[in-house]
Structures are given as C-alpha cells and as structure tokens.
C-alpha cells in the first residue's frame, strides 16, 4: 500500500512540476550568448512562450530546450549566419544573411561588402534585389582575388582588382557567367586598366 502511495505522489509531482516550478532561462547560440532575451517563469508557460517567440523570430533557424535540475531551462538556438555587409555613404553598415534579410547593424566587418548610396534597410527587412545580386558578386570576387569591397555607382557594381584594374559589373544577370568572364579576361592582363562586363562581350579599356 505504501509503495502505491509513493508512486502516486511521484506521478503527481511529475505531472504538476511543469506548472509549478519557476525556471530561469539561459539562452545560447552557436556563437555564444543570444542576441535577444527570453522570458523566465513557470516551466510549462515559459516553454510555450519561448516556442512562440522563436518560431516568429527571423534570426532563428532551429532551437531546442533542456530542463536542468533544479530550475534552469537551457535554450540552444541556431541562428542565421551573416554572409555580407551593406554600407552606405553615411558610414552605416548592416549584416545581411544569404537570403537577403538584414540580421543586425555592425561597426566593422571583414565580410564581403558593398557600398551604396542612401538609407539602408532595417533589421528584419529584405535588401533590394540588385543589392543582394551585388553582394553575391563581391563574394565571388573575394573568393577568386581576396578583394572584399565594391561600390554601386550608376546602377553598376565597381570593383578595383590588384594592379589597379577596375571592373564594372551589371547588377543583374547570371553571376557565374559574369565571374567566369572576369576570370578569363583578367588572366590576360594585357595593357588594359578597365574591364566592363555590362555588355554581351567584355569591353576592355
């Protein structure tokens, strides 16, 4: 009889504990601490609120929770990685994900960077299509020549390569074709200082 009473008590505690235990939430990402705060409170309610919050957070790819005795709710969050940086003439910069969403503001970065005129998109917004195209182009240039900065001038992406050779890209089209054309032409380095890729055939000046 006593064993049954103990078992019942254990079961009651087990099922009710999420409703009565107050937990302290600790959040971490693959990069360290979370860039946002999560609520603490009753275990069950806290897990529900966290689920709703993280599912609606544009930064979050996936997450998991783990209760650590006696009162810690550990939240492991996988957040989006910044791939590029957009910078404007007012020296403001934002980090941009692979999908074009602005993830955060930044001060300094070694990521592929495109300089534009005017206001930048706010955190959570999607950058202009031509800006994302330019960012992907400069990423390709960086992978080939370790040049990580370009500037949009008159609806073209302008990049200066080693030896003072300037490249002018369109900001639409086929990125791989443009980068392939650049590689082919630049390898010659035959008495020109500018490669214009805005036309069907590269123009050298």
FIKE-159591 format. One record per residue: residue in one letter; x, y, z of N, C-alpha, C in turn; residue number from 1. Coordinates in nm, 3 decimals. Last residue first. Example, Ala and Ser with C-alpha at 12.3 -4.5 7.8 and 13.67 -1.06 7.14 Angstrom:
REM residues 2
(node 'S' (1.285 -0.225 0.708) (1.367 -0.106 0.714) (1.290 0.003 0.787) 2);
(node 'A' (1.319 -0.569 0.780) (1.230 -0.450 0.780) (1.320 -0.330 0.780) 1);
***
This chain:
REM residues 205
(node 'X' (3.935 4.861 -7.165) (3.983 4.998 -7.190) (4.121 5.015 -7.126) 205);
(node 'X' (3.721 4.619 -7.295) (3.847 4.649 -7.227) (3.892 4.789 -7.263) 204);
(node 'X' (3.417 4.461 -7.252) (3.485 4.576 -7.315) (3.607 4.609 -7.231) 203);
(node 'X' (3.281 4.139 -7.314) (3.355 4.230 -7.226) (3.424 4.340 -7.306) 202);
(node 'X' (2.970 4.113 -7.482) (3.115 4.083 -7.486) (3.188 4.184 -7.399) 201);
(node 'X' (2.736 4.223 -7.382) (2.741 4.081 -7.417) (2.885 4.032 -7.425) 200);
(node 'X' (2.820 4.442 -7.103) (2.777 4.413 -7.239) (2.792 4.264 -7.269) 199);
(node 'X' (2.930 4.487 -6.862) (2.789 4.519 -6.875) (2.733 4.485 -7.013) 198);
(node 'X' (3.193 4.463 -6.792) (3.118 4.339 -6.817) (2.968 4.364 -6.833) 197);
(node 'X' (3.488 4.611 -6.852) (3.345 4.644 -6.844) (3.265 4.521 -6.887) 196);
(node 'X' (3.784 4.667 -6.704) (3.707 4.558 -6.764) (3.560 4.589 -6.743) 195);
(node 'X' (4.071 4.870 -6.735) (3.930 4.861 -6.700) (3.864 4.745 -6.776) 194);
(node 'X' (4.323 4.876 -6.826) (4.306 4.915 -6.686) (4.160 4.907 -6.642) 193);
(node 'X' (4.540 4.675 -7.034) (4.415 4.746 -7.008) (4.404 4.777 -6.859) 192);
(node 'X' (4.760 4.511 -7.100) (4.761 4.652 -7.133) (4.630 4.726 -7.113) 191);
(node 'X' (4.648 4.230 -7.027) (4.724 4.273 -7.144) (4.700 4.420 -7.177) 190);
(node 'X' (4.557 4.023 -6.854) (4.623 4.146 -6.805) (4.708 4.211 -6.914) 189);
(node 'X' (4.458 3.756 -6.856) (4.546 3.804 -6.965) (4.624 3.929 -6.923) 188);
(node 'X' (4.289 3.718 -6.646) (4.409 3.635 -6.651) (4.508 3.683 -6.758) 187);
(node 'X' (4.067 3.873 -6.699) (4.168 3.925 -6.606) (4.298 3.846 -6.611) 186);
(node 'X' (3.914 3.708 -6.870) (3.974 3.833 -6.919) (4.088 3.878 -6.829) 185);
(node 'X' (3.844 3.488 -6.703) (3.906 3.468 -6.834) (3.980 3.593 -6.881) 184);
(node 'X' (3.726 3.610 -6.480) (3.845 3.526 -6.463) (3.921 3.510 -6.595) 183);
(node 'X' (3.507 3.740 -6.602) (3.612 3.816 -6.533) (3.739 3.734 -6.522) 182);
(node 'X' (3.359 3.521 -6.690) (3.413 3.617 -6.787) (3.526 3.698 -6.726) 181);
(node 'X' (3.292 3.409 -6.444) (3.373 3.333 -6.539) (3.436 3.424 -6.643) 180);
(node 'X' (3.132 3.610 -6.339) (3.258 3.578 -6.271) (3.350 3.498 -6.362) 179);
(node 'X' (2.920 3.600 -6.526) (2.996 3.723 -6.506) (3.132 3.695 -6.441) 178);
(node 'X' (2.828 3.338 -6.488) (2.877 3.379 -6.619) (2.964 3.504 -6.605) 177);
(node 'X' (2.745 3.350 -6.222) (2.854 3.260 -6.258) (2.913 3.296 -6.395) 176);
(node 'X' (2.533 3.538 -6.234) (2.653 3.566 -6.154) (2.770 3.478 -6.198) 175);
(node 'X' (2.351 3.668 -6.484) (2.399 3.539 -6.434) (2.532 3.559 -6.363) 174);
(node 'X' (2.158 3.961 -6.401) (2.214 3.866 -6.496) (2.250 3.736 -6.430) 173);
(node 'X' (2.250 4.277 -6.250) (2.155 4.169 -6.275) (2.219 4.077 -6.379) 172);
(node 'X' (2.425 4.482 -6.238) (2.371 4.431 -6.112) (2.247 4.345 -6.136) 171);
(node 'X' (2.735 4.458 -6.426) (2.592 4.491 -6.416) (2.540 4.436 -6.283) 170);
(node 'X' (3.060 4.572 -6.318) (2.961 4.465 -6.332) (2.821 4.524 -6.348) 169);
(node 'X' (3.373 4.669 -6.395) (3.237 4.722 -6.387) (3.140 4.608 -6.418) 168);
(node 'X' (3.689 4.687 -6.244) (3.589 4.601 -6.307) (3.451 4.663 -6.287) 167);
(node 'X' (4.016 4.815 -6.283) (3.879 4.837 -6.237) (3.783 4.749 -6.317) 166);
(node 'X' (4.335 4.748 -6.173) (4.238 4.720 -6.279) (4.097 4.730 -6.222) 165);
(node 'X' (4.549 4.776 -5.996) (4.472 4.893 -6.036) (4.373 4.871 -6.147) 164);
(node 'X' (4.667 4.551 -5.905) (4.732 4.616 -6.019) (4.648 4.729 -6.076) 163);
(node 'X' (4.361 4.391 -5.794) (4.505 4.420 -5.785) (4.559 4.475 -5.917) 162);
(node 'X' (4.049 4.567 -5.870) (4.130 4.448 -5.850) (4.278 4.488 -5.834) 161);
(node 'X' (3.770 4.733 -5.765) (3.909 4.753 -5.807) (3.991 4.631 -5.769) 160);
(node 'X' (3.442 4.742 -5.889) (3.538 4.675 -5.801) (3.678 4.701 -5.855) 159);
(node 'X' (3.113 4.848 -5.907) (3.250 4.878 -5.945) (3.345 4.820 -5.840) 158);
(node 'X' (2.807 4.770 -6.035) (2.898 4.740 -5.925) (3.042 4.759 -5.973) 157);
(node 'X' (2.567 5.016 -6.140) (2.669 4.915 -6.172) (2.753 4.891 -6.047) 156);
(node 'X' (2.408 5.241 -6.106) (2.345 5.110 -6.133) (2.443 5.004 -6.183) 155);
(node 'X' (2.602 5.440 -6.038) (2.521 5.448 -6.160) (2.468 5.311 -6.202) 154);
(node 'X' (2.776 5.225 -5.836) (2.782 5.358 -5.897) (2.701 5.353 -6.026) 153);
(node 'X' (2.841 5.043 -5.557) (2.742 5.061 -5.662) (2.745 5.207 -5.707) 152);
(node 'X' (3.154 4.895 -5.489) (3.065 5.010 -5.472) (2.968 5.019 -5.589) 151);
(node 'X' (3.319 4.642 -5.288) (3.280 4.703 -5.415) (3.183 4.816 -5.388) 150);
(node 'X' (3.551 4.434 -5.125) (3.470 4.556 -5.123) (3.443 4.605 -5.265) 149);
(node 'X' (3.735 4.227 -5.111) (3.604 4.207 -5.047) (3.515 4.332 -5.045) 148);
(node 'X' (3.951 4.028 -5.281) (3.904 4.167 -5.276) (3.761 4.163 -5.225) 147);
(node 'X' (4.046 3.774 -5.334) (4.057 3.828 -5.197) (4.032 3.980 -5.191) 146);
(node 'X' (3.989 3.656 -5.576) (4.101 3.751 -5.571) (4.121 3.817 -5.434) 145);
(node 'X' (3.785 3.460 -5.544) (3.885 3.447 -5.650) (4.010 3.532 -5.625) 144);
(node 'X' (3.632 3.539 -5.327) (3.680 3.400 -5.332) (3.789 3.382 -5.437) 143);
(node 'X' (3.572 3.801 -5.406) (3.656 3.777 -5.289) (3.716 3.636 -5.292) 142);
(node 'X' (3.400 3.755 -5.618) (3.527 3.823 -5.642) (3.624 3.798 -5.527) 141);
(node 'X' (3.186 3.639 -5.477) (3.259 3.561 -5.576) (3.395 3.622 -5.608) 140);
(node 'X' (3.111 3.861 -5.324) (3.154 3.739 -5.257) (3.234 3.651 -5.352) 139);
(node 'X' (3.028 4.029 -5.522) (3.151 4.064 -5.450) (3.201 3.946 -5.368) 138);
(node 'X' (2.793 3.889 -5.602) (2.904 3.912 -5.694) (3.034 3.940 -5.620) 137);
(node 'X' (2.637 3.910 -5.375) (2.679 3.777 -5.419) (2.795 3.786 -5.519) 136);
(node 'X' (2.600 4.187 -5.377) (2.667 4.122 -5.264) (2.718 3.984 -5.302) 135);
(node 'X' (2.454 4.224 -5.611) (2.588 4.282 -5.599) (2.667 4.217 -5.486) 134);
(node 'X' (2.217 4.092 -5.535) (2.294 4.045 -5.650) (2.438 4.095 -5.642) 133);
(node 'X' (2.136 4.260 -5.330) (2.171 4.122 -5.298) (2.253 4.061 -5.411) 132);
(node 'X' (2.084 4.489 -5.483) (2.187 4.493 -5.379) (2.232 4.352 -5.341) 131);
(node 'X' (1.875 4.410 -5.643) (2.004 4.440 -5.707) (2.117 4.450 -5.606) 130);
(node 'X' (1.674 4.371 -5.446) (1.721 4.259 -5.527) (1.857 4.287 -5.591) 129);
(node 'X' (1.724 4.525 -5.125) (1.682 4.532 -5.265) (1.746 4.418 -5.345) 128);
(node 'X' (1.684 4.321 -4.828) (1.753 4.422 -4.908) (1.700 4.419 -5.052) 127);
(node 'X' (1.418 4.290 -4.600) (1.493 4.228 -4.709) (1.556 4.337 -4.795) 126);
(node 'X' (1.426 4.343 -4.240) (1.379 4.370 -4.375) (1.469 4.303 -4.479) 125);
(node 'X' (1.559 4.292 -4.006) (1.439 4.215 -4.034) (1.382 4.237 -4.172) 124);
(node 'X' (1.674 4.620 -3.968) (1.687 4.481 -3.924) (1.553 4.409 -3.943) 123);
(node 'X' (1.619 4.821 -4.267) (1.624 4.799 -4.123) (1.636 4.650 -4.091) 122);
(node 'X' (1.828 4.921 -4.543) (1.711 4.853 -4.488) (1.731 4.830 -4.337) 121);
(node 'X' (1.980 5.248 -4.559) (1.986 5.103 -4.561) (1.855 5.045 -4.508) 120);
(node 'X' (1.969 5.540 -4.768) (1.937 5.467 -4.646) (1.946 5.317 -4.667) 119);
(node 'X' (2.243 5.628 -4.996) (2.111 5.636 -4.936) (2.094 5.551 -4.812) 118);
(node 'X' (2.451 5.412 -5.195) (2.406 5.546 -5.157) (2.269 5.537 -5.090) 117);
(node 'X' (2.673 5.146 -5.087) (2.560 5.200 -5.164) (2.530 5.343 -5.118) 116);
(node 'X' (2.918 4.901 -5.099) (2.886 5.036 -5.055) (2.778 5.093 -5.147) 115);
(node 'X' (2.945 4.572 -4.989) (2.908 4.660 -5.100) (2.865 4.794 -5.043) 114);
(node 'X' (3.167 4.319 -4.878) (3.095 4.444 -4.851) (3.067 4.521 -4.980) 113);
(node 'X' (3.237 4.014 -4.721) (3.221 4.084 -4.848) (3.125 4.202 -4.833) 112);
(node 'X' (3.358 4.075 -4.381) (3.272 4.007 -4.477) (3.269 4.083 -4.610) 111);
(node 'X' (3.485 4.196 -4.182) (3.571 4.152 -4.292) (3.490 4.077 -4.397) 110);
(node 'X' (3.362 4.489 -4.014) (3.346 4.352 -4.061) (3.443 4.323 -4.173) 109);
(node 'X' (3.231 4.708 -3.767) (3.342 4.667 -3.853) (3.321 4.522 -3.894) 108);
(node 'X' (2.958 4.745 -3.688) (3.054 4.854 -3.692) (3.167 4.824 -3.789) 107);
(node 'X' (2.620 4.662 -3.780) (2.758 4.627 -3.747) (2.844 4.752 -3.754) 106);
(node 'X' (2.286 4.546 -3.721) (2.377 4.654 -3.756) (2.518 4.612 -3.713) 105);
(node 'X' (2.147 4.239 -3.856) (2.191 4.327 -3.747) (2.265 4.447 -3.805) 104);
(node 'X' (2.025 4.118 -4.077) (2.028 4.048 -3.949) (2.064 4.139 -3.832) 103);
(node 'X' (1.825 4.152 -4.352) (1.918 4.226 -4.266) (1.910 4.166 -4.126) 102);
(node 'X' (1.803 3.894 -4.591) (1.743 3.959 -4.475) (1.852 4.029 -4.392) 101);
(node 'X' (1.915 3.750 -4.797) (1.893 3.892 -4.818) (1.829 3.965 -4.702) 100);
(node 'X' (1.988 3.492 -4.751) (1.856 3.513 -4.810) (1.822 3.660 -4.831) 99);
(node 'X' (2.227 3.512 -4.618) (2.229 3.460 -4.755) (2.097 3.483 -4.827) 98);
(node 'X' (2.206 3.828 -4.434) (2.211 3.684 -4.448) (2.208 3.642 -4.594) 97);
(node 'X' (2.403 4.111 -4.355) (2.296 4.053 -4.436) (2.316 3.903 -4.448) 96);
(node 'X' (2.462 4.383 -4.140) (2.497 4.247 -4.180) (2.377 4.183 -4.248) 95);
(node 'X' (2.511 4.727 -4.222) (2.425 4.620 -4.173) (2.476 4.487 -4.225) 94);
(node 'X' (2.638 5.054 -4.144) (2.656 4.920 -4.201) (2.557 4.822 -4.140) 93);
(node 'X' (2.713 5.391 -4.225) (2.629 5.295 -4.154) (2.641 5.160 -4.222) 92);
(node 'X' (2.840 5.596 -4.361) (2.921 5.505 -4.282) (2.837 5.416 -4.189) 91);
(node 'X' (2.690 5.725 -4.540) (2.691 5.784 -4.406) (2.767 5.696 -4.307) 90);
(node 'X' (2.691 5.571 -4.763) (2.782 5.685 -4.763) (2.784 5.758 -4.630) 89);
(node 'X' (2.661 5.229 -4.631) (2.621 5.346 -4.711) (2.719 5.460 -4.695) 88);
(node 'X' (2.697 4.878 -4.678) (2.743 5.001 -4.612) (2.701 5.119 -4.697) 87);
(node 'X' (2.625 4.544 -4.611) (2.592 4.662 -4.691) (2.632 4.785 -4.611) 86);
(node 'X' (2.791 4.237 -4.600) (2.767 4.365 -4.533) (2.731 4.469 -4.639) 85);
(node 'X' (2.716 3.880 -4.575) (2.761 4.002 -4.642) (2.738 4.123 -4.552) 84);
(node 'X' (2.639 3.673 -4.411) (2.727 3.643 -4.523) (2.788 3.768 -4.584) 83);
(node 'X' (2.556 3.570 -4.082) (2.572 3.681 -4.178) (2.673 3.643 -4.286) 82);
(node 'X' (2.351 3.291 -4.011) (2.487 3.343 -4.021) (2.491 3.460 -4.118) 81);
(node 'X' (2.079 3.246 -3.787) (2.132 3.266 -3.922) (2.269 3.331 -3.918) 80);
(node 'X' (2.112 3.023 -3.503) (2.071 3.146 -3.568) (2.139 3.161 -3.704) 79);
(node 'X' (1.993 2.792 -3.293) (2.073 2.801 -3.414) (2.026 2.922 -3.491) 78);
(node 'X' (1.994 2.776 -2.943) (1.935 2.836 -3.063) (2.036 2.837 -3.176) 77);
(node 'X' (1.897 2.622 -2.654) (2.003 2.624 -2.755) (1.942 2.668 -2.887) 76);
(node 'X' (1.817 2.695 -2.334) (1.765 2.707 -2.469) (1.883 2.720 -2.565) 75);
(node 'X' (1.752 2.554 -2.025) (1.857 2.588 -2.121) (1.799 2.586 -2.261) 74);
(node 'X' (1.619 2.639 -1.739) (1.573 2.597 -1.871) (1.676 2.647 -1.971) 73);
(node 'X' (1.673 2.542 -1.408) (1.730 2.608 -1.524) (1.667 2.550 -1.651) 72);
(node 'X' (1.634 2.428 -1.151) (1.541 2.530 -1.202) (1.595 2.608 -1.322) 71);
(node 'X' (1.811 2.222 -1.064) (1.672 2.222 -1.015) (1.579 2.321 -1.087) 70);
(node 'X' (1.804 2.038 -1.372) (1.768 2.043 -1.230) (1.863 2.138 -1.156) 69);
(node 'X' (1.730 2.170 -1.674) (1.843 2.126 -1.592) (1.806 2.148 -1.445) 68);
(node 'X' (1.563 2.106 -1.972) (1.547 2.141 -1.831) (1.664 2.083 -1.752) 67);
(node 'X' (1.615 2.237 -2.286) (1.656 2.130 -2.195) (1.641 2.179 -2.051) 66);
(node 'X' (1.515 2.294 -2.626) (1.516 2.332 -2.484) (1.553 2.210 -2.400) 65);
(node 'X' (1.630 2.418 -2.945) (1.590 2.308 -2.858) (1.595 2.358 -2.713) 64);
(node 'X' (1.583 2.548 -3.282) (1.615 2.561 -3.139) (1.575 2.434 -3.066) 63);
(node 'X' (1.664 2.709 -3.598) (1.610 2.598 -3.518) (1.648 2.622 -3.372) 62);
(node 'X' (1.696 2.968 -3.700) (1.680 2.856 -3.791) (1.616 2.739 -3.718) 61);
(node 'X' (1.615 3.302 -3.626) (1.625 3.164 -3.577) (1.602 3.062 -3.688) 60);
(node 'X' (1.566 3.559 -3.709) (1.705 3.519 -3.691) (1.721 3.368 -3.669) 59);
(node 'X' (1.294 3.602 -3.707) (1.358 3.584 -3.837) (1.504 3.540 -3.826) 58);
(node 'X' (1.078 3.445 -3.491) (1.200 3.527 -3.496) (1.276 3.499 -3.625) 57);
(node 'X' (0.869 3.280 -3.445) (0.839 3.405 -3.517) (0.961 3.495 -3.533) 56);
(node 'X' (0.976 3.081 -3.296) (0.920 3.044 -3.426) (0.891 3.167 -3.511) 55);
(node 'X' (1.040 3.218 -3.063) (1.148 3.177 -3.152) (1.097 3.136 -3.290) 54);
(node 'X' (0.786 3.269 -2.946) (0.879 3.377 -2.974) (0.983 3.337 -3.078) 53);
(node 'X' (0.672 3.015 -2.913) (0.605 3.115 -2.996) (0.702 3.225 -3.039) 52);
(node 'X' (0.863 2.899 -2.741) (0.831 2.838 -2.870) (0.768 2.939 -2.965) 51);
(node 'X' (0.844 3.069 -2.520) (0.969 3.061 -2.595) (0.945 3.003 -2.734) 50);
(node 'X' (0.585 3.011 -2.433) (0.619 3.147 -2.477) (0.746 3.148 -2.561) 49);
(node 'X' (0.615 2.740 -2.363) (0.518 2.781 -2.465) (0.552 2.919 -2.522) 48);
(node 'X' (0.807 2.754 -2.162) (0.837 2.679 -2.284) (0.742 2.718 -2.397) 47);
(node 'X' (0.661 2.903 -1.972) (0.783 2.958 -2.031) (0.819 2.887 -2.161) 46);
(node 'X' (0.458 2.728 -1.900) (0.424 2.853 -1.968) (0.545 2.913 -2.038) 45);
(node 'X' (0.617 2.524 -1.778) (0.527 2.495 -1.890) (0.495 2.622 -1.970) 44);
(node 'X' (0.764 2.668 -1.571) (0.827 2.588 -1.675) (0.738 2.570 -1.797) 43);
(node 'X' (0.710 3.008 -1.490) (0.668 2.869 -1.475) (0.714 2.788 -1.596) 42);
(node 'X' (0.999 3.201 -1.589) (0.871 3.186 -1.520) (0.837 3.041 -1.497) 41);
(node 'X' (1.152 3.419 -1.833) (1.159 3.315 -1.731) (1.024 3.309 -1.661) 40);
(node 'X' (1.192 3.498 -2.184) (1.125 3.508 -2.055) (1.160 3.393 -1.962) 39);
(node 'X' (1.492 3.603 -2.347) (1.379 3.512 -2.337) (1.323 3.516 -2.196) 38);
(node 'X' (1.648 3.848 -2.558) (1.614 3.797 -2.425) (1.492 3.706 -2.433) 37);
(node 'X' (1.903 3.816 -2.812) (1.771 3.858 -2.766) (1.745 3.794 -2.630) 36);
(node 'X' (2.130 3.700 -2.899) (2.115 3.843 -2.927) (1.979 3.896 -2.885) 35);
(node 'X' (2.280 3.471 -2.665) (2.173 3.506 -2.758) (2.166 3.657 -2.780) 34);
(node 'X' (2.635 3.393 -2.657) (2.510 3.436 -2.595) (2.407 3.476 -2.701) 33);
(node 'X' (2.769 3.192 -2.914) (2.779 3.239 -2.775) (2.643 3.277 -2.721) 32);
(node 'X' (2.725 3.090 -3.160) (2.828 3.193 -3.150) (2.848 3.243 -3.007) 31);
(node 'X' (2.516 2.919 -3.144) (2.643 2.862 -3.189) (2.757 2.961 -3.180) 30);
(node 'X' (2.367 3.050 -2.838) (2.367 3.018 -2.981) (2.500 2.954 -3.017) 29);
(node 'X' (2.165 3.030 -2.540) (2.295 3.039 -2.609) (2.278 2.998 -2.755) 28);
(node 'X' (1.999 3.122 -2.243) (1.996 3.106 -2.389) (2.136 3.118 -2.446) 27);
(node 'X' (1.820 3.029 -1.965) (1.953 3.060 -2.014) (1.957 3.027 -2.162) 26);
(node 'X' (1.566 3.111 -1.739) (1.601 3.077 -1.877) (1.743 3.121 -1.909) 25);
(node 'X' (1.466 2.962 -1.447) (1.545 3.071 -1.500) (1.593 3.030 -1.639) 24);
(node 'X' (1.139 2.858 -1.343) (1.270 2.834 -1.404) (1.335 2.965 -1.445) 23);
(node 'X' (0.930 2.728 -1.102) (0.979 2.851 -1.163) (1.120 2.827 -1.216) 22);
(node 'X' (0.695 2.473 -1.111) (0.837 2.504 -1.100) (0.868 2.635 -1.172) 21);
(node 'X' (0.427 2.428 -1.177) (0.459 2.498 -1.051) (0.606 2.539 -1.040) 20);
(node 'X' (0.397 2.293 -1.410) (0.303 2.401 -1.383) (0.344 2.485 -1.263) 19);
(node 'X' (0.582 2.090 -1.414) (0.594 2.194 -1.515) (0.504 2.315 -1.489) 18);
(node 'X' (0.480 1.933 -1.190) (0.601 2.014 -1.177) (0.616 2.119 -1.287) 17);
(node 'X' (0.269 1.765 -1.236) (0.238 1.901 -1.194) (0.361 1.993 -1.194) 16);
(node 'X' (0.381 1.521 -1.304) (0.290 1.587 -1.398) (0.261 1.732 -1.363) 15);
(node 'X' (0.545 1.466 -1.082) (0.599 1.465 -1.217) (0.511 1.544 -1.313) 14);
(node 'X' (0.370 1.472 -0.868) (0.478 1.569 -0.873) (0.532 1.581 -1.015) 13);
(node 'X' (0.216 1.249 -0.939) (0.153 1.381 -0.926) (0.258 1.490 -0.937) 12);
(node 'X' (0.409 1.046 -0.930) (0.342 1.078 -1.056) (0.278 1.216 -1.054) 11);
(node 'X' (0.475 1.050 -0.658) (0.578 1.075 -0.759) (0.515 1.116 -0.891) 10);
(node 'X' (0.227 0.979 -0.546) (0.287 1.109 -0.514) (0.391 1.147 -0.620) 9);
(node 'X' (0.202 0.720 -0.649) (0.104 0.823 -0.683) (0.160 0.962 -0.661) 8);
(node 'X' (0.420 0.597 -0.524) (0.413 0.604 -0.669) (0.317 0.713 -0.716) 7);
(node 'X' (0.344 0.617 -0.257) (0.467 0.683 -0.303) (0.464 0.702 -0.454) 6);
(node 'X' (0.118 0.454 -0.267) (0.104 0.595 -0.229) (0.225 0.674 -0.277) 5);
(node 'X' (0.231 0.210 -0.335) (0.135 0.271 -0.426) (0.118 0.421 -0.397) 4);
(node 'X' (0.384 0.158 -0.108) (0.451 0.175 -0.238) (0.359 0.245 -0.338) 3);
(node 'X' (0.188 0.123 0.083) (0.278 0.238 0.095) (0.346 0.267 -0.038) 2);
(node 'X' (0.082 -0.120 0.000) (0.000 0.000 0.000) (0.086 0.126 0.000) 1);
***
